[in-house]
Amino acid sequence: MSTPRAKILVADDSSVERAAARSALEEAGYAVAEAVDGQQALEVFARERPDLVLLDVVMPRLTGLETCRILKAKAQGNYLPVIMVSTRNSVNARVEGLRSGADDYLGKPYDAEELRARVEALLRTRKVIAERAAAEGGDEEPPEEVPVAPAASARSRGDGESKGSRVLNEAFTRRAEEEFDRAERYSDPLACLRVELDNFETLLKRHSSEAVAGLVRSLRDVIEISVRKIDLVFRLDERGYILLLPNTHFPGALAVAERISLDTSKLVLDAEPNLRCTVSVGVSFFPNKDTHSVQDLIDLVGAALERARSEGGGKICLFQHQGYLYAPEAS
């Protein structure tokens, strides 16, 4: 028995495949939304909030695997079932899909009745989890990789604002090399973030250097409550900070970047209380096919920051297999 009017998002770059999935699902009584690629799937998800997502693995702009990781992060701890579909139906392909966070995997061509059965099973699971969370009086626990604990003192972790930039850069590089070596040795994930205030030159023209410096210090406070004690925060330049997040996967890094971006919008300058402060955030990762050294990690996070800033600010650019631009949304 299907769940009446549950909403399913079907993301596939093939209009024929989308039409076939829509027909099979609507026949079972589901409402269906469509997306032509991964990036549009994220936009539709934000607008429609579907109960389940059907993702093609191979899509332009953003692959199904990358889209799955981001959707799981955007679900904010609530259970969002995702079914991956692909013509690649080998054991390795299925394992890769499931490791990206998918809950099920269907090889193409698939049977319409089997699709409906798998959708129904996952929606039953979603309902049970939601009911259990409601009975316990709260939402589900957030994923372990999403940092929620307050950070230790920034100065004890390398945020020496009174030091020269050369010493700071040396300190950051040394710690970055240590963390990268550790991640490489134990096959652990590592994320690097750069966070900078937008419109910095304009702020300096309109306000005193002391006021702007105070705003950057407030940004540090925002960052500190968004990361864990094991995370490393360094003051890189007058605009902002660079962060290292050990043992942090794609979803966890996106959650931290989004939290920092949204909380920064609450900062105000005393001289201009109506000013909405924004930051640009770049994110790079290890492991990643383009990250072979700590210098690659740093170069890619710099490129991601420049991409975010070039889009007008207030954006997050995550570089995994390609640069992905993301605009945070307030809850």
C-alpha positions as CSV (number, residue, x, y, z in Angstrom):
1,M,0.0,0.0,0.0
2,S,1.5,3.3,-1.1
3,T,1.7,6.5,1.1
4,P,-1.0,8.8,-0.3
5,R,0.4,11.9,-2.0
6,A,3.9,11.5,-0.7
7,K,6.1,13.7,-2.9
8,I,8.9,12.1,-4.9
9,L,11.7,14.1,-6.7
10,V,12.9,12.5,-9.9
11,A,16.3,13.8,-11.1
12,D,17.5,12.5,-14.5
13,D,18.9,14.2,-17.5
14,S,16.9,11.9,-19.8
15,S,13.3,13.2,-20.5
16,V,12.3,9.6,-21.4
17,E,13.6,8.2,-18.1
18,R,11.9,11.0,-16.1
19,A,8.6,10.4,-17.9
20,A,8.8,6.7,-17.2
21,A,9.5,7.2,-13.5
22,R,6.7,9.8,-13.3
23,S,4.2,7.5,-14.9
24,A,5.1,4.6,-12.5
25,L,5.0,6.7,-9.4
26,E,1.9,8.7,-10.2
27,E,0.1,5.4,-10.9
28,A,0.8,4.5,-7.3
29,G,-0.7,7.8,-6.1
30,Y,2.5,9.8,-5.5
31,A,3.1,13.4,-6.4
32,V,6.1,13.9,-8.6
33,A,8.5,16.8,-9.1
34,E,11.3,16.7,-11.7
35,A,14.8,18.0,-12.2
36,V,17.1,17.7,-15.3
37,D,20.4,17.6,-13.4
38,G,21.9,17.5,-9.9
39,Q,22.1,21.3,-9.4
40,Q,18.4,21.7,-10.4
41,A,17.6,18.9,-8.0
42,L,19.0,20.8,-5.1
43,E,16.9,23.9,-6.1
44,V,13.7,21.8,-6.4
45,F,14.5,20.1,-3.1
46,A,14.8,23.5,-1.4
47,R,11.4,24.6,-2.8
48,E,9.4,21.4,-2.7
49,R,10.9,19.4,0.3
50,P,10.1,16.0,-1.2
51,D,9.7,12.9,0.9
52,L,12.0,10.8,-1.2
53,V,14.5,11.5,-4.1
54,L,15.2,9.3,-7.1
55,L,18.6,10.2,-8.5
56,D,20.3,9.2,-11.8
57,V,24.0,8.7,-11.2
58,V,25.4,10.3,-14.4
59,M,24.1,13.9,-14.8
60,P,25.6,17.1,-16.0
61,R,26.8,20.0,-13.7
62,L,26.5,17.9,-10.6
63,T,26.6,14.1,-10.5
64,G,24.1,12.0,-8.7
65,L,26.7,10.9,-6.2
66,E,27.6,14.5,-5.3
67,T,24.0,15.5,-5.3
68,C,23.2,12.7,-2.8
69,R,25.9,13.9,-0.4
70,I,24.6,17.4,-0.5
71,L,20.9,16.4,-0.1
72,K,21.8,14.3,2.9
73,A,23.5,17.3,4.5
74,K,20.7,19.7,3.7
75,A,18.2,17.3,5.3
76,Q,19.7,18.6,8.6
77,G,19.5,15.3,10.5
78,N,16.1,14.3,9.3
79,Y,15.9,11.1,7.3
80,L,15.6,11.7,3.6
81,P,15.5,8.4,1.6
82,V,17.5,8.5,-1.7
83,I,17.4,5.9,-4.4
84,M,20.2,5.9,-7.0
85,V,19.5,4.7,-10.5
86,S,22.1,3.9,-13.2
87,T,22.9,1.8,-16.2
88,R,26.0,1.0,-14.3
89,N,24.9,-2.0,-12.3
90,S,28.1,-3.7,-11.2
91,V,28.9,-4.5,-7.6
92,N,31.5,-1.6,-7.5
93,A,28.9,0.9,-8.9
94,R,26.3,-0.1,-6.3
95,V,28.8,0.1,-3.5
96,E,29.9,3.6,-4.7
97,G,26.3,4.7,-4.7
98,L,25.5,3.4,-1.3
99,R,28.7,4.9,0.2
100,S,27.7,8.3,-1.1
101,G,24.7,8.1,1.3
102,A,22.1,6.5,-0.9
103,D,19.6,4.2,0.8
104,D,19.0,1.9,-2.2
105,Y,20.3,1.4,-5.8
106,L,18.4,0.3,-8.9
107,G,20.1,-0.7,-12.2
108,K,18.5,0.6,-15.4
109,P,16.3,-0.6,-17.0
110,Y,14.3,-1.2,-13.9
111,D,10.8,-2.7,-13.5
112,A,8.1,-0.1,-12.6
113,E,6.6,-2.5,-10.0
114,E,10.0,-3.0,-8.3
115,L,10.5,0.8,-8.2
116,R,7.2,1.3,-6.5
117,A,7.9,-1.5,-4.0
118,R,11.3,0.1,-3.1
119,V,9.8,3.5,-2.8
120,E,7.1,2.2,-0.6
121,A,9.5,0.4,1.7
122,L,11.7,3.5,2.2
123,L,8.7,5.7,2.9
124,R,7.6,3.3,5.5
125,T,11.1,3.5,7.1
126,R,10.9,7.3,6.9
127,K,7.5,7.3,8.7
128,V,8.7,5.0,11.5
129,I,11.8,7.2,12.1
130,A,9.7,10.4,12.1
131,E,7.2,8.9,14.5
132,R,10.0,7.7,16.8
133,A,11.6,11.1,16.8
134,A,8.3,12.8,17.6
135,A,7.7,10.3,20.4
136,E,11.1,11.2,21.9
137,G,10.3,14.9,21.7
138,G,12.8,16.1,19.2
139,D,14.4,15.7,15.8
140,E,16.7,12.9,14.8
141,E,20.3,13.2,15.9
142,P,22.6,15.0,13.4
143,P,25.2,13.0,11.5
144,E,28.4,12.4,13.5
145,E,30.5,14.3,11.0
146,V,28.5,17.5,11.5
147,P,30.5,19.5,14.1
148,V,28.2,21.0,16.7
149,A,30.4,21.4,19.9
150,P,31.9,24.7,20.8
151,A,35.5,25.2,19.7
152,A,38.5,25.6,22.0
153,S,40.2,29.0,22.3
154,A,41.1,30.2,18.8
155,R,44.4,31.6,20.1
156,S,45.4,28.2,21.5
157,R,44.7,26.7,18.1
158,G,46.7,29.1,16.0
159,D,44.6,32.2,15.6
160,G,47.4,34.6,16.7
161,E,46.1,37.9,15.4
162,S,49.0,39.7,17.0
163,K,51.5,37.7,15.1
164,G,52.8,38.6,11.6
165,S,51.2,37.0,8.7
166,R,54.4,35.1,7.8
167,V,54.5,33.4,11.1
168,L,50.8,32.6,10.9
169,N,51.2,31.2,7.4
170,E,54.1,29.1,8.6
171,A,52.0,27.8,11.6
172,F,49.1,27.0,9.4
173,T,51.2,25.2,6.8
174,R,52.9,23.1,9.4
175,R,49.6,22.0,11.0
176,A,48.1,21.5,7.6
177,E,50.9,19.2,6.6
178,E,50.5,17.2,9.8
179,E,46.8,16.8,9.4
180,F,47.1,15.9,5.7
181,D,49.8,13.3,6.5
182,R,47.5,11.8,9.2
183,A,44.5,11.8,6.8
184,E,46.5,10.1,4.1
185,R,48.1,7.6,6.4
186,Y,44.8,6.4,7.9
187,S,42.5,7.1,4.9
188,D,40.5,9.7,6.9
189,P,38.6,12.6,5.3
190,L,39.9,16.2,5.7
191,A,38.1,19.4,4.8
192,C,39.7,22.9,4.4
193,L,37.6,26.1,4.5
194,R,38.4,29.7,3.7
195,V,36.0,32.3,5.1
196,E,36.2,36.0,4.2
197,L,34.0,39.0,4.6
198,D,32.5,40.3,1.5
199,N,32.8,43.9,0.3
200,F,35.9,44.4,2.5
201,E,37.2,47.5,0.7
202,T,33.8,49.2,0.7
203,L,33.5,48.6,4.5
204,L,36.9,50.2,5.0
205,K,35.9,53.2,3.0
206,R,32.6,53.7,4.9
207,H,33.8,52.8,8.4
208,S,36.9,53.1,10.6
209,S,39.6,50.4,10.4
210,E,38.9,49.7,14.1
211,A,35.2,49.0,13.4
212,V,35.9,46.7,10.5
213,A,38.6,44.9,12.6
214,G,36.0,44.4,15.3
215,L,33.6,42.9,12.7
216,V,36.3,40.4,11.6
217,R,36.8,39.5,15.3
218,S,33.1,38.9,15.6
219,L,33.3,36.6,12.5
220,R,35.9,34.6,14.5
221,D,33.3,34.2,17.3
222,V,30.8,32.9,14.7
223,I,33.3,30.4,13.4
224,E,34.2,29.2,16.9
225,I,30.7,28.2,17.8
226,S,30.3,26.4,14.5
227,V,33.3,24.0,14.8
228,R,34.5,21.3,17.2
229,K,37.4,21.4,19.6
230,I,39.6,19.3,17.3
231,D,39.1,21.7,14.4
232,L,41.8,24.2,13.6
233,V,41.1,27.9,12.9
234,F,43.8,30.4,11.7
235,R,43.6,34.1,11.0
236,L,45.0,34.2,7.4
237,D,44.7,37.8,6.5
238,E,42.7,41.0,7.4
239,R,39.6,39.7,5.6
240,G,39.1,36.3,7.4
241,Y,40.1,32.9,8.3
242,I,41.2,29.4,7.1
243,L,40.0,26.3,8.8
244,L,41.0,22.6,8.8
245,L,38.3,20.1,9.8
246,P,39.8,16.6,10.5
247,N,37.7,13.6,9.9
248,T,35.0,15.6,8.1
249,H,33.2,14.4,5.0
250,F,31.5,16.5,2.3
251,P,28.1,16.8,4.2
252,G,29.8,17.8,7.5
253,A,31.9,20.5,5.7
254,L,28.8,21.9,3.9
255,A,26.9,22.0,7.2
256,V,29.7,24.0,8.9
257,A,30.1,26.4,5.9
258,E,26.3,27.0,5.8
259,R,26.1,27.6,9.6
260,I,28.9,30.1,9.4
261,S,27.4,31.9,6.4
262,L,23.9,32.1,8.0
263,D,25.2,33.3,11.4
264,T,27.4,35.9,9.8
265,S,24.3,37.6,8.4
266,K,23.2,38.3,12.0
267,L,26.4,40.4,12.7
268,V,26.0,44.2,12.7
269,L,28.2,47.3,12.8
270,D,27.2,49.7,15.4
271,A,27.6,52.6,13.0
272,E,25.3,50.9,10.4
273,P,22.8,48.6,12.1
274,N,20.9,47.9,8.9
275,L,23.9,46.5,7.1
276,R,23.7,42.8,6.3
277,C,27.1,41.2,6.6
278,T,27.9,38.3,4.3
279,V,30.9,36.0,3.7
280,S,32.2,34.0,0.8
281,V,33.3,30.5,1.7
282,G,35.5,28.2,-0.3
283,V,35.8,24.5,0.6
284,S,38.2,21.8,-0.6
285,F,38.5,18.1,0.4
286,F,40.7,15.1,0.8
287,P,40.3,12.5,-0.5
288,N,39.6,13.9,-3.9
289,K,40.9,13.0,-7.3
290,D,42.5,16.4,-7.7
291,T,44.0,16.6,-4.1
292,H,47.4,14.8,-4.0
293,S,49.2,17.0,-1.5
294,V,48.5,19.7,1.2
295,Q,49.4,22.3,-1.4
296,D,46.6,21.0,-3.7
297,L,44.2,21.2,-0.8
298,I,45.2,24.9,-0.2
299,D,45.2,25.8,-3.9
300,L,41.7,24.4,-4.4
301,V,40.2,26.1,-1.4
302,G,41.7,29.4,-2.7
303,A,40.2,28.8,-6.1
304,A,36.8,27.9,-4.5
305,L,36.8,31.1,-2.5
306,E,37.6,33.2,-5.6
307,R,34.7,31.5,-7.4
308,A,32.3,32.2,-4.5
309,R,33.4,35.8,-4.3
310,S,33.1,36.3,-8.0
311,E,29.5,35.4,-7.8
312,G,28.7,38.5,-5.8
313,G,29.3,37.2,-2.2
314,G,27.1,35.3,0.2
315,K,27.9,32.1,-1.6
316,I,29.7,28.8,-0.8
317,C,31.8,27.1,-3.4
318,L,32.6,23.4,-2.7
319,F,35.4,21.9,-4.8
320,Q,35.2,18.2,-5.0
321,H,35.3,16.8,-8.5
322,Q,34.2,20.2,-9.8
323,G,33.4,23.5,-8.3
324,Y,29.8,23.5,-6.9
325,L,28.3,26.9,-6.0
326,Y,25.8,26.9,-3.2
327,A,23.6,29.8,-1.8
328,P,22.8,29.1,1.9
329,E,19.1,29.3,2.9
330,A,17.8,30.5,6.2
331,S,15.8,27.9,8.1
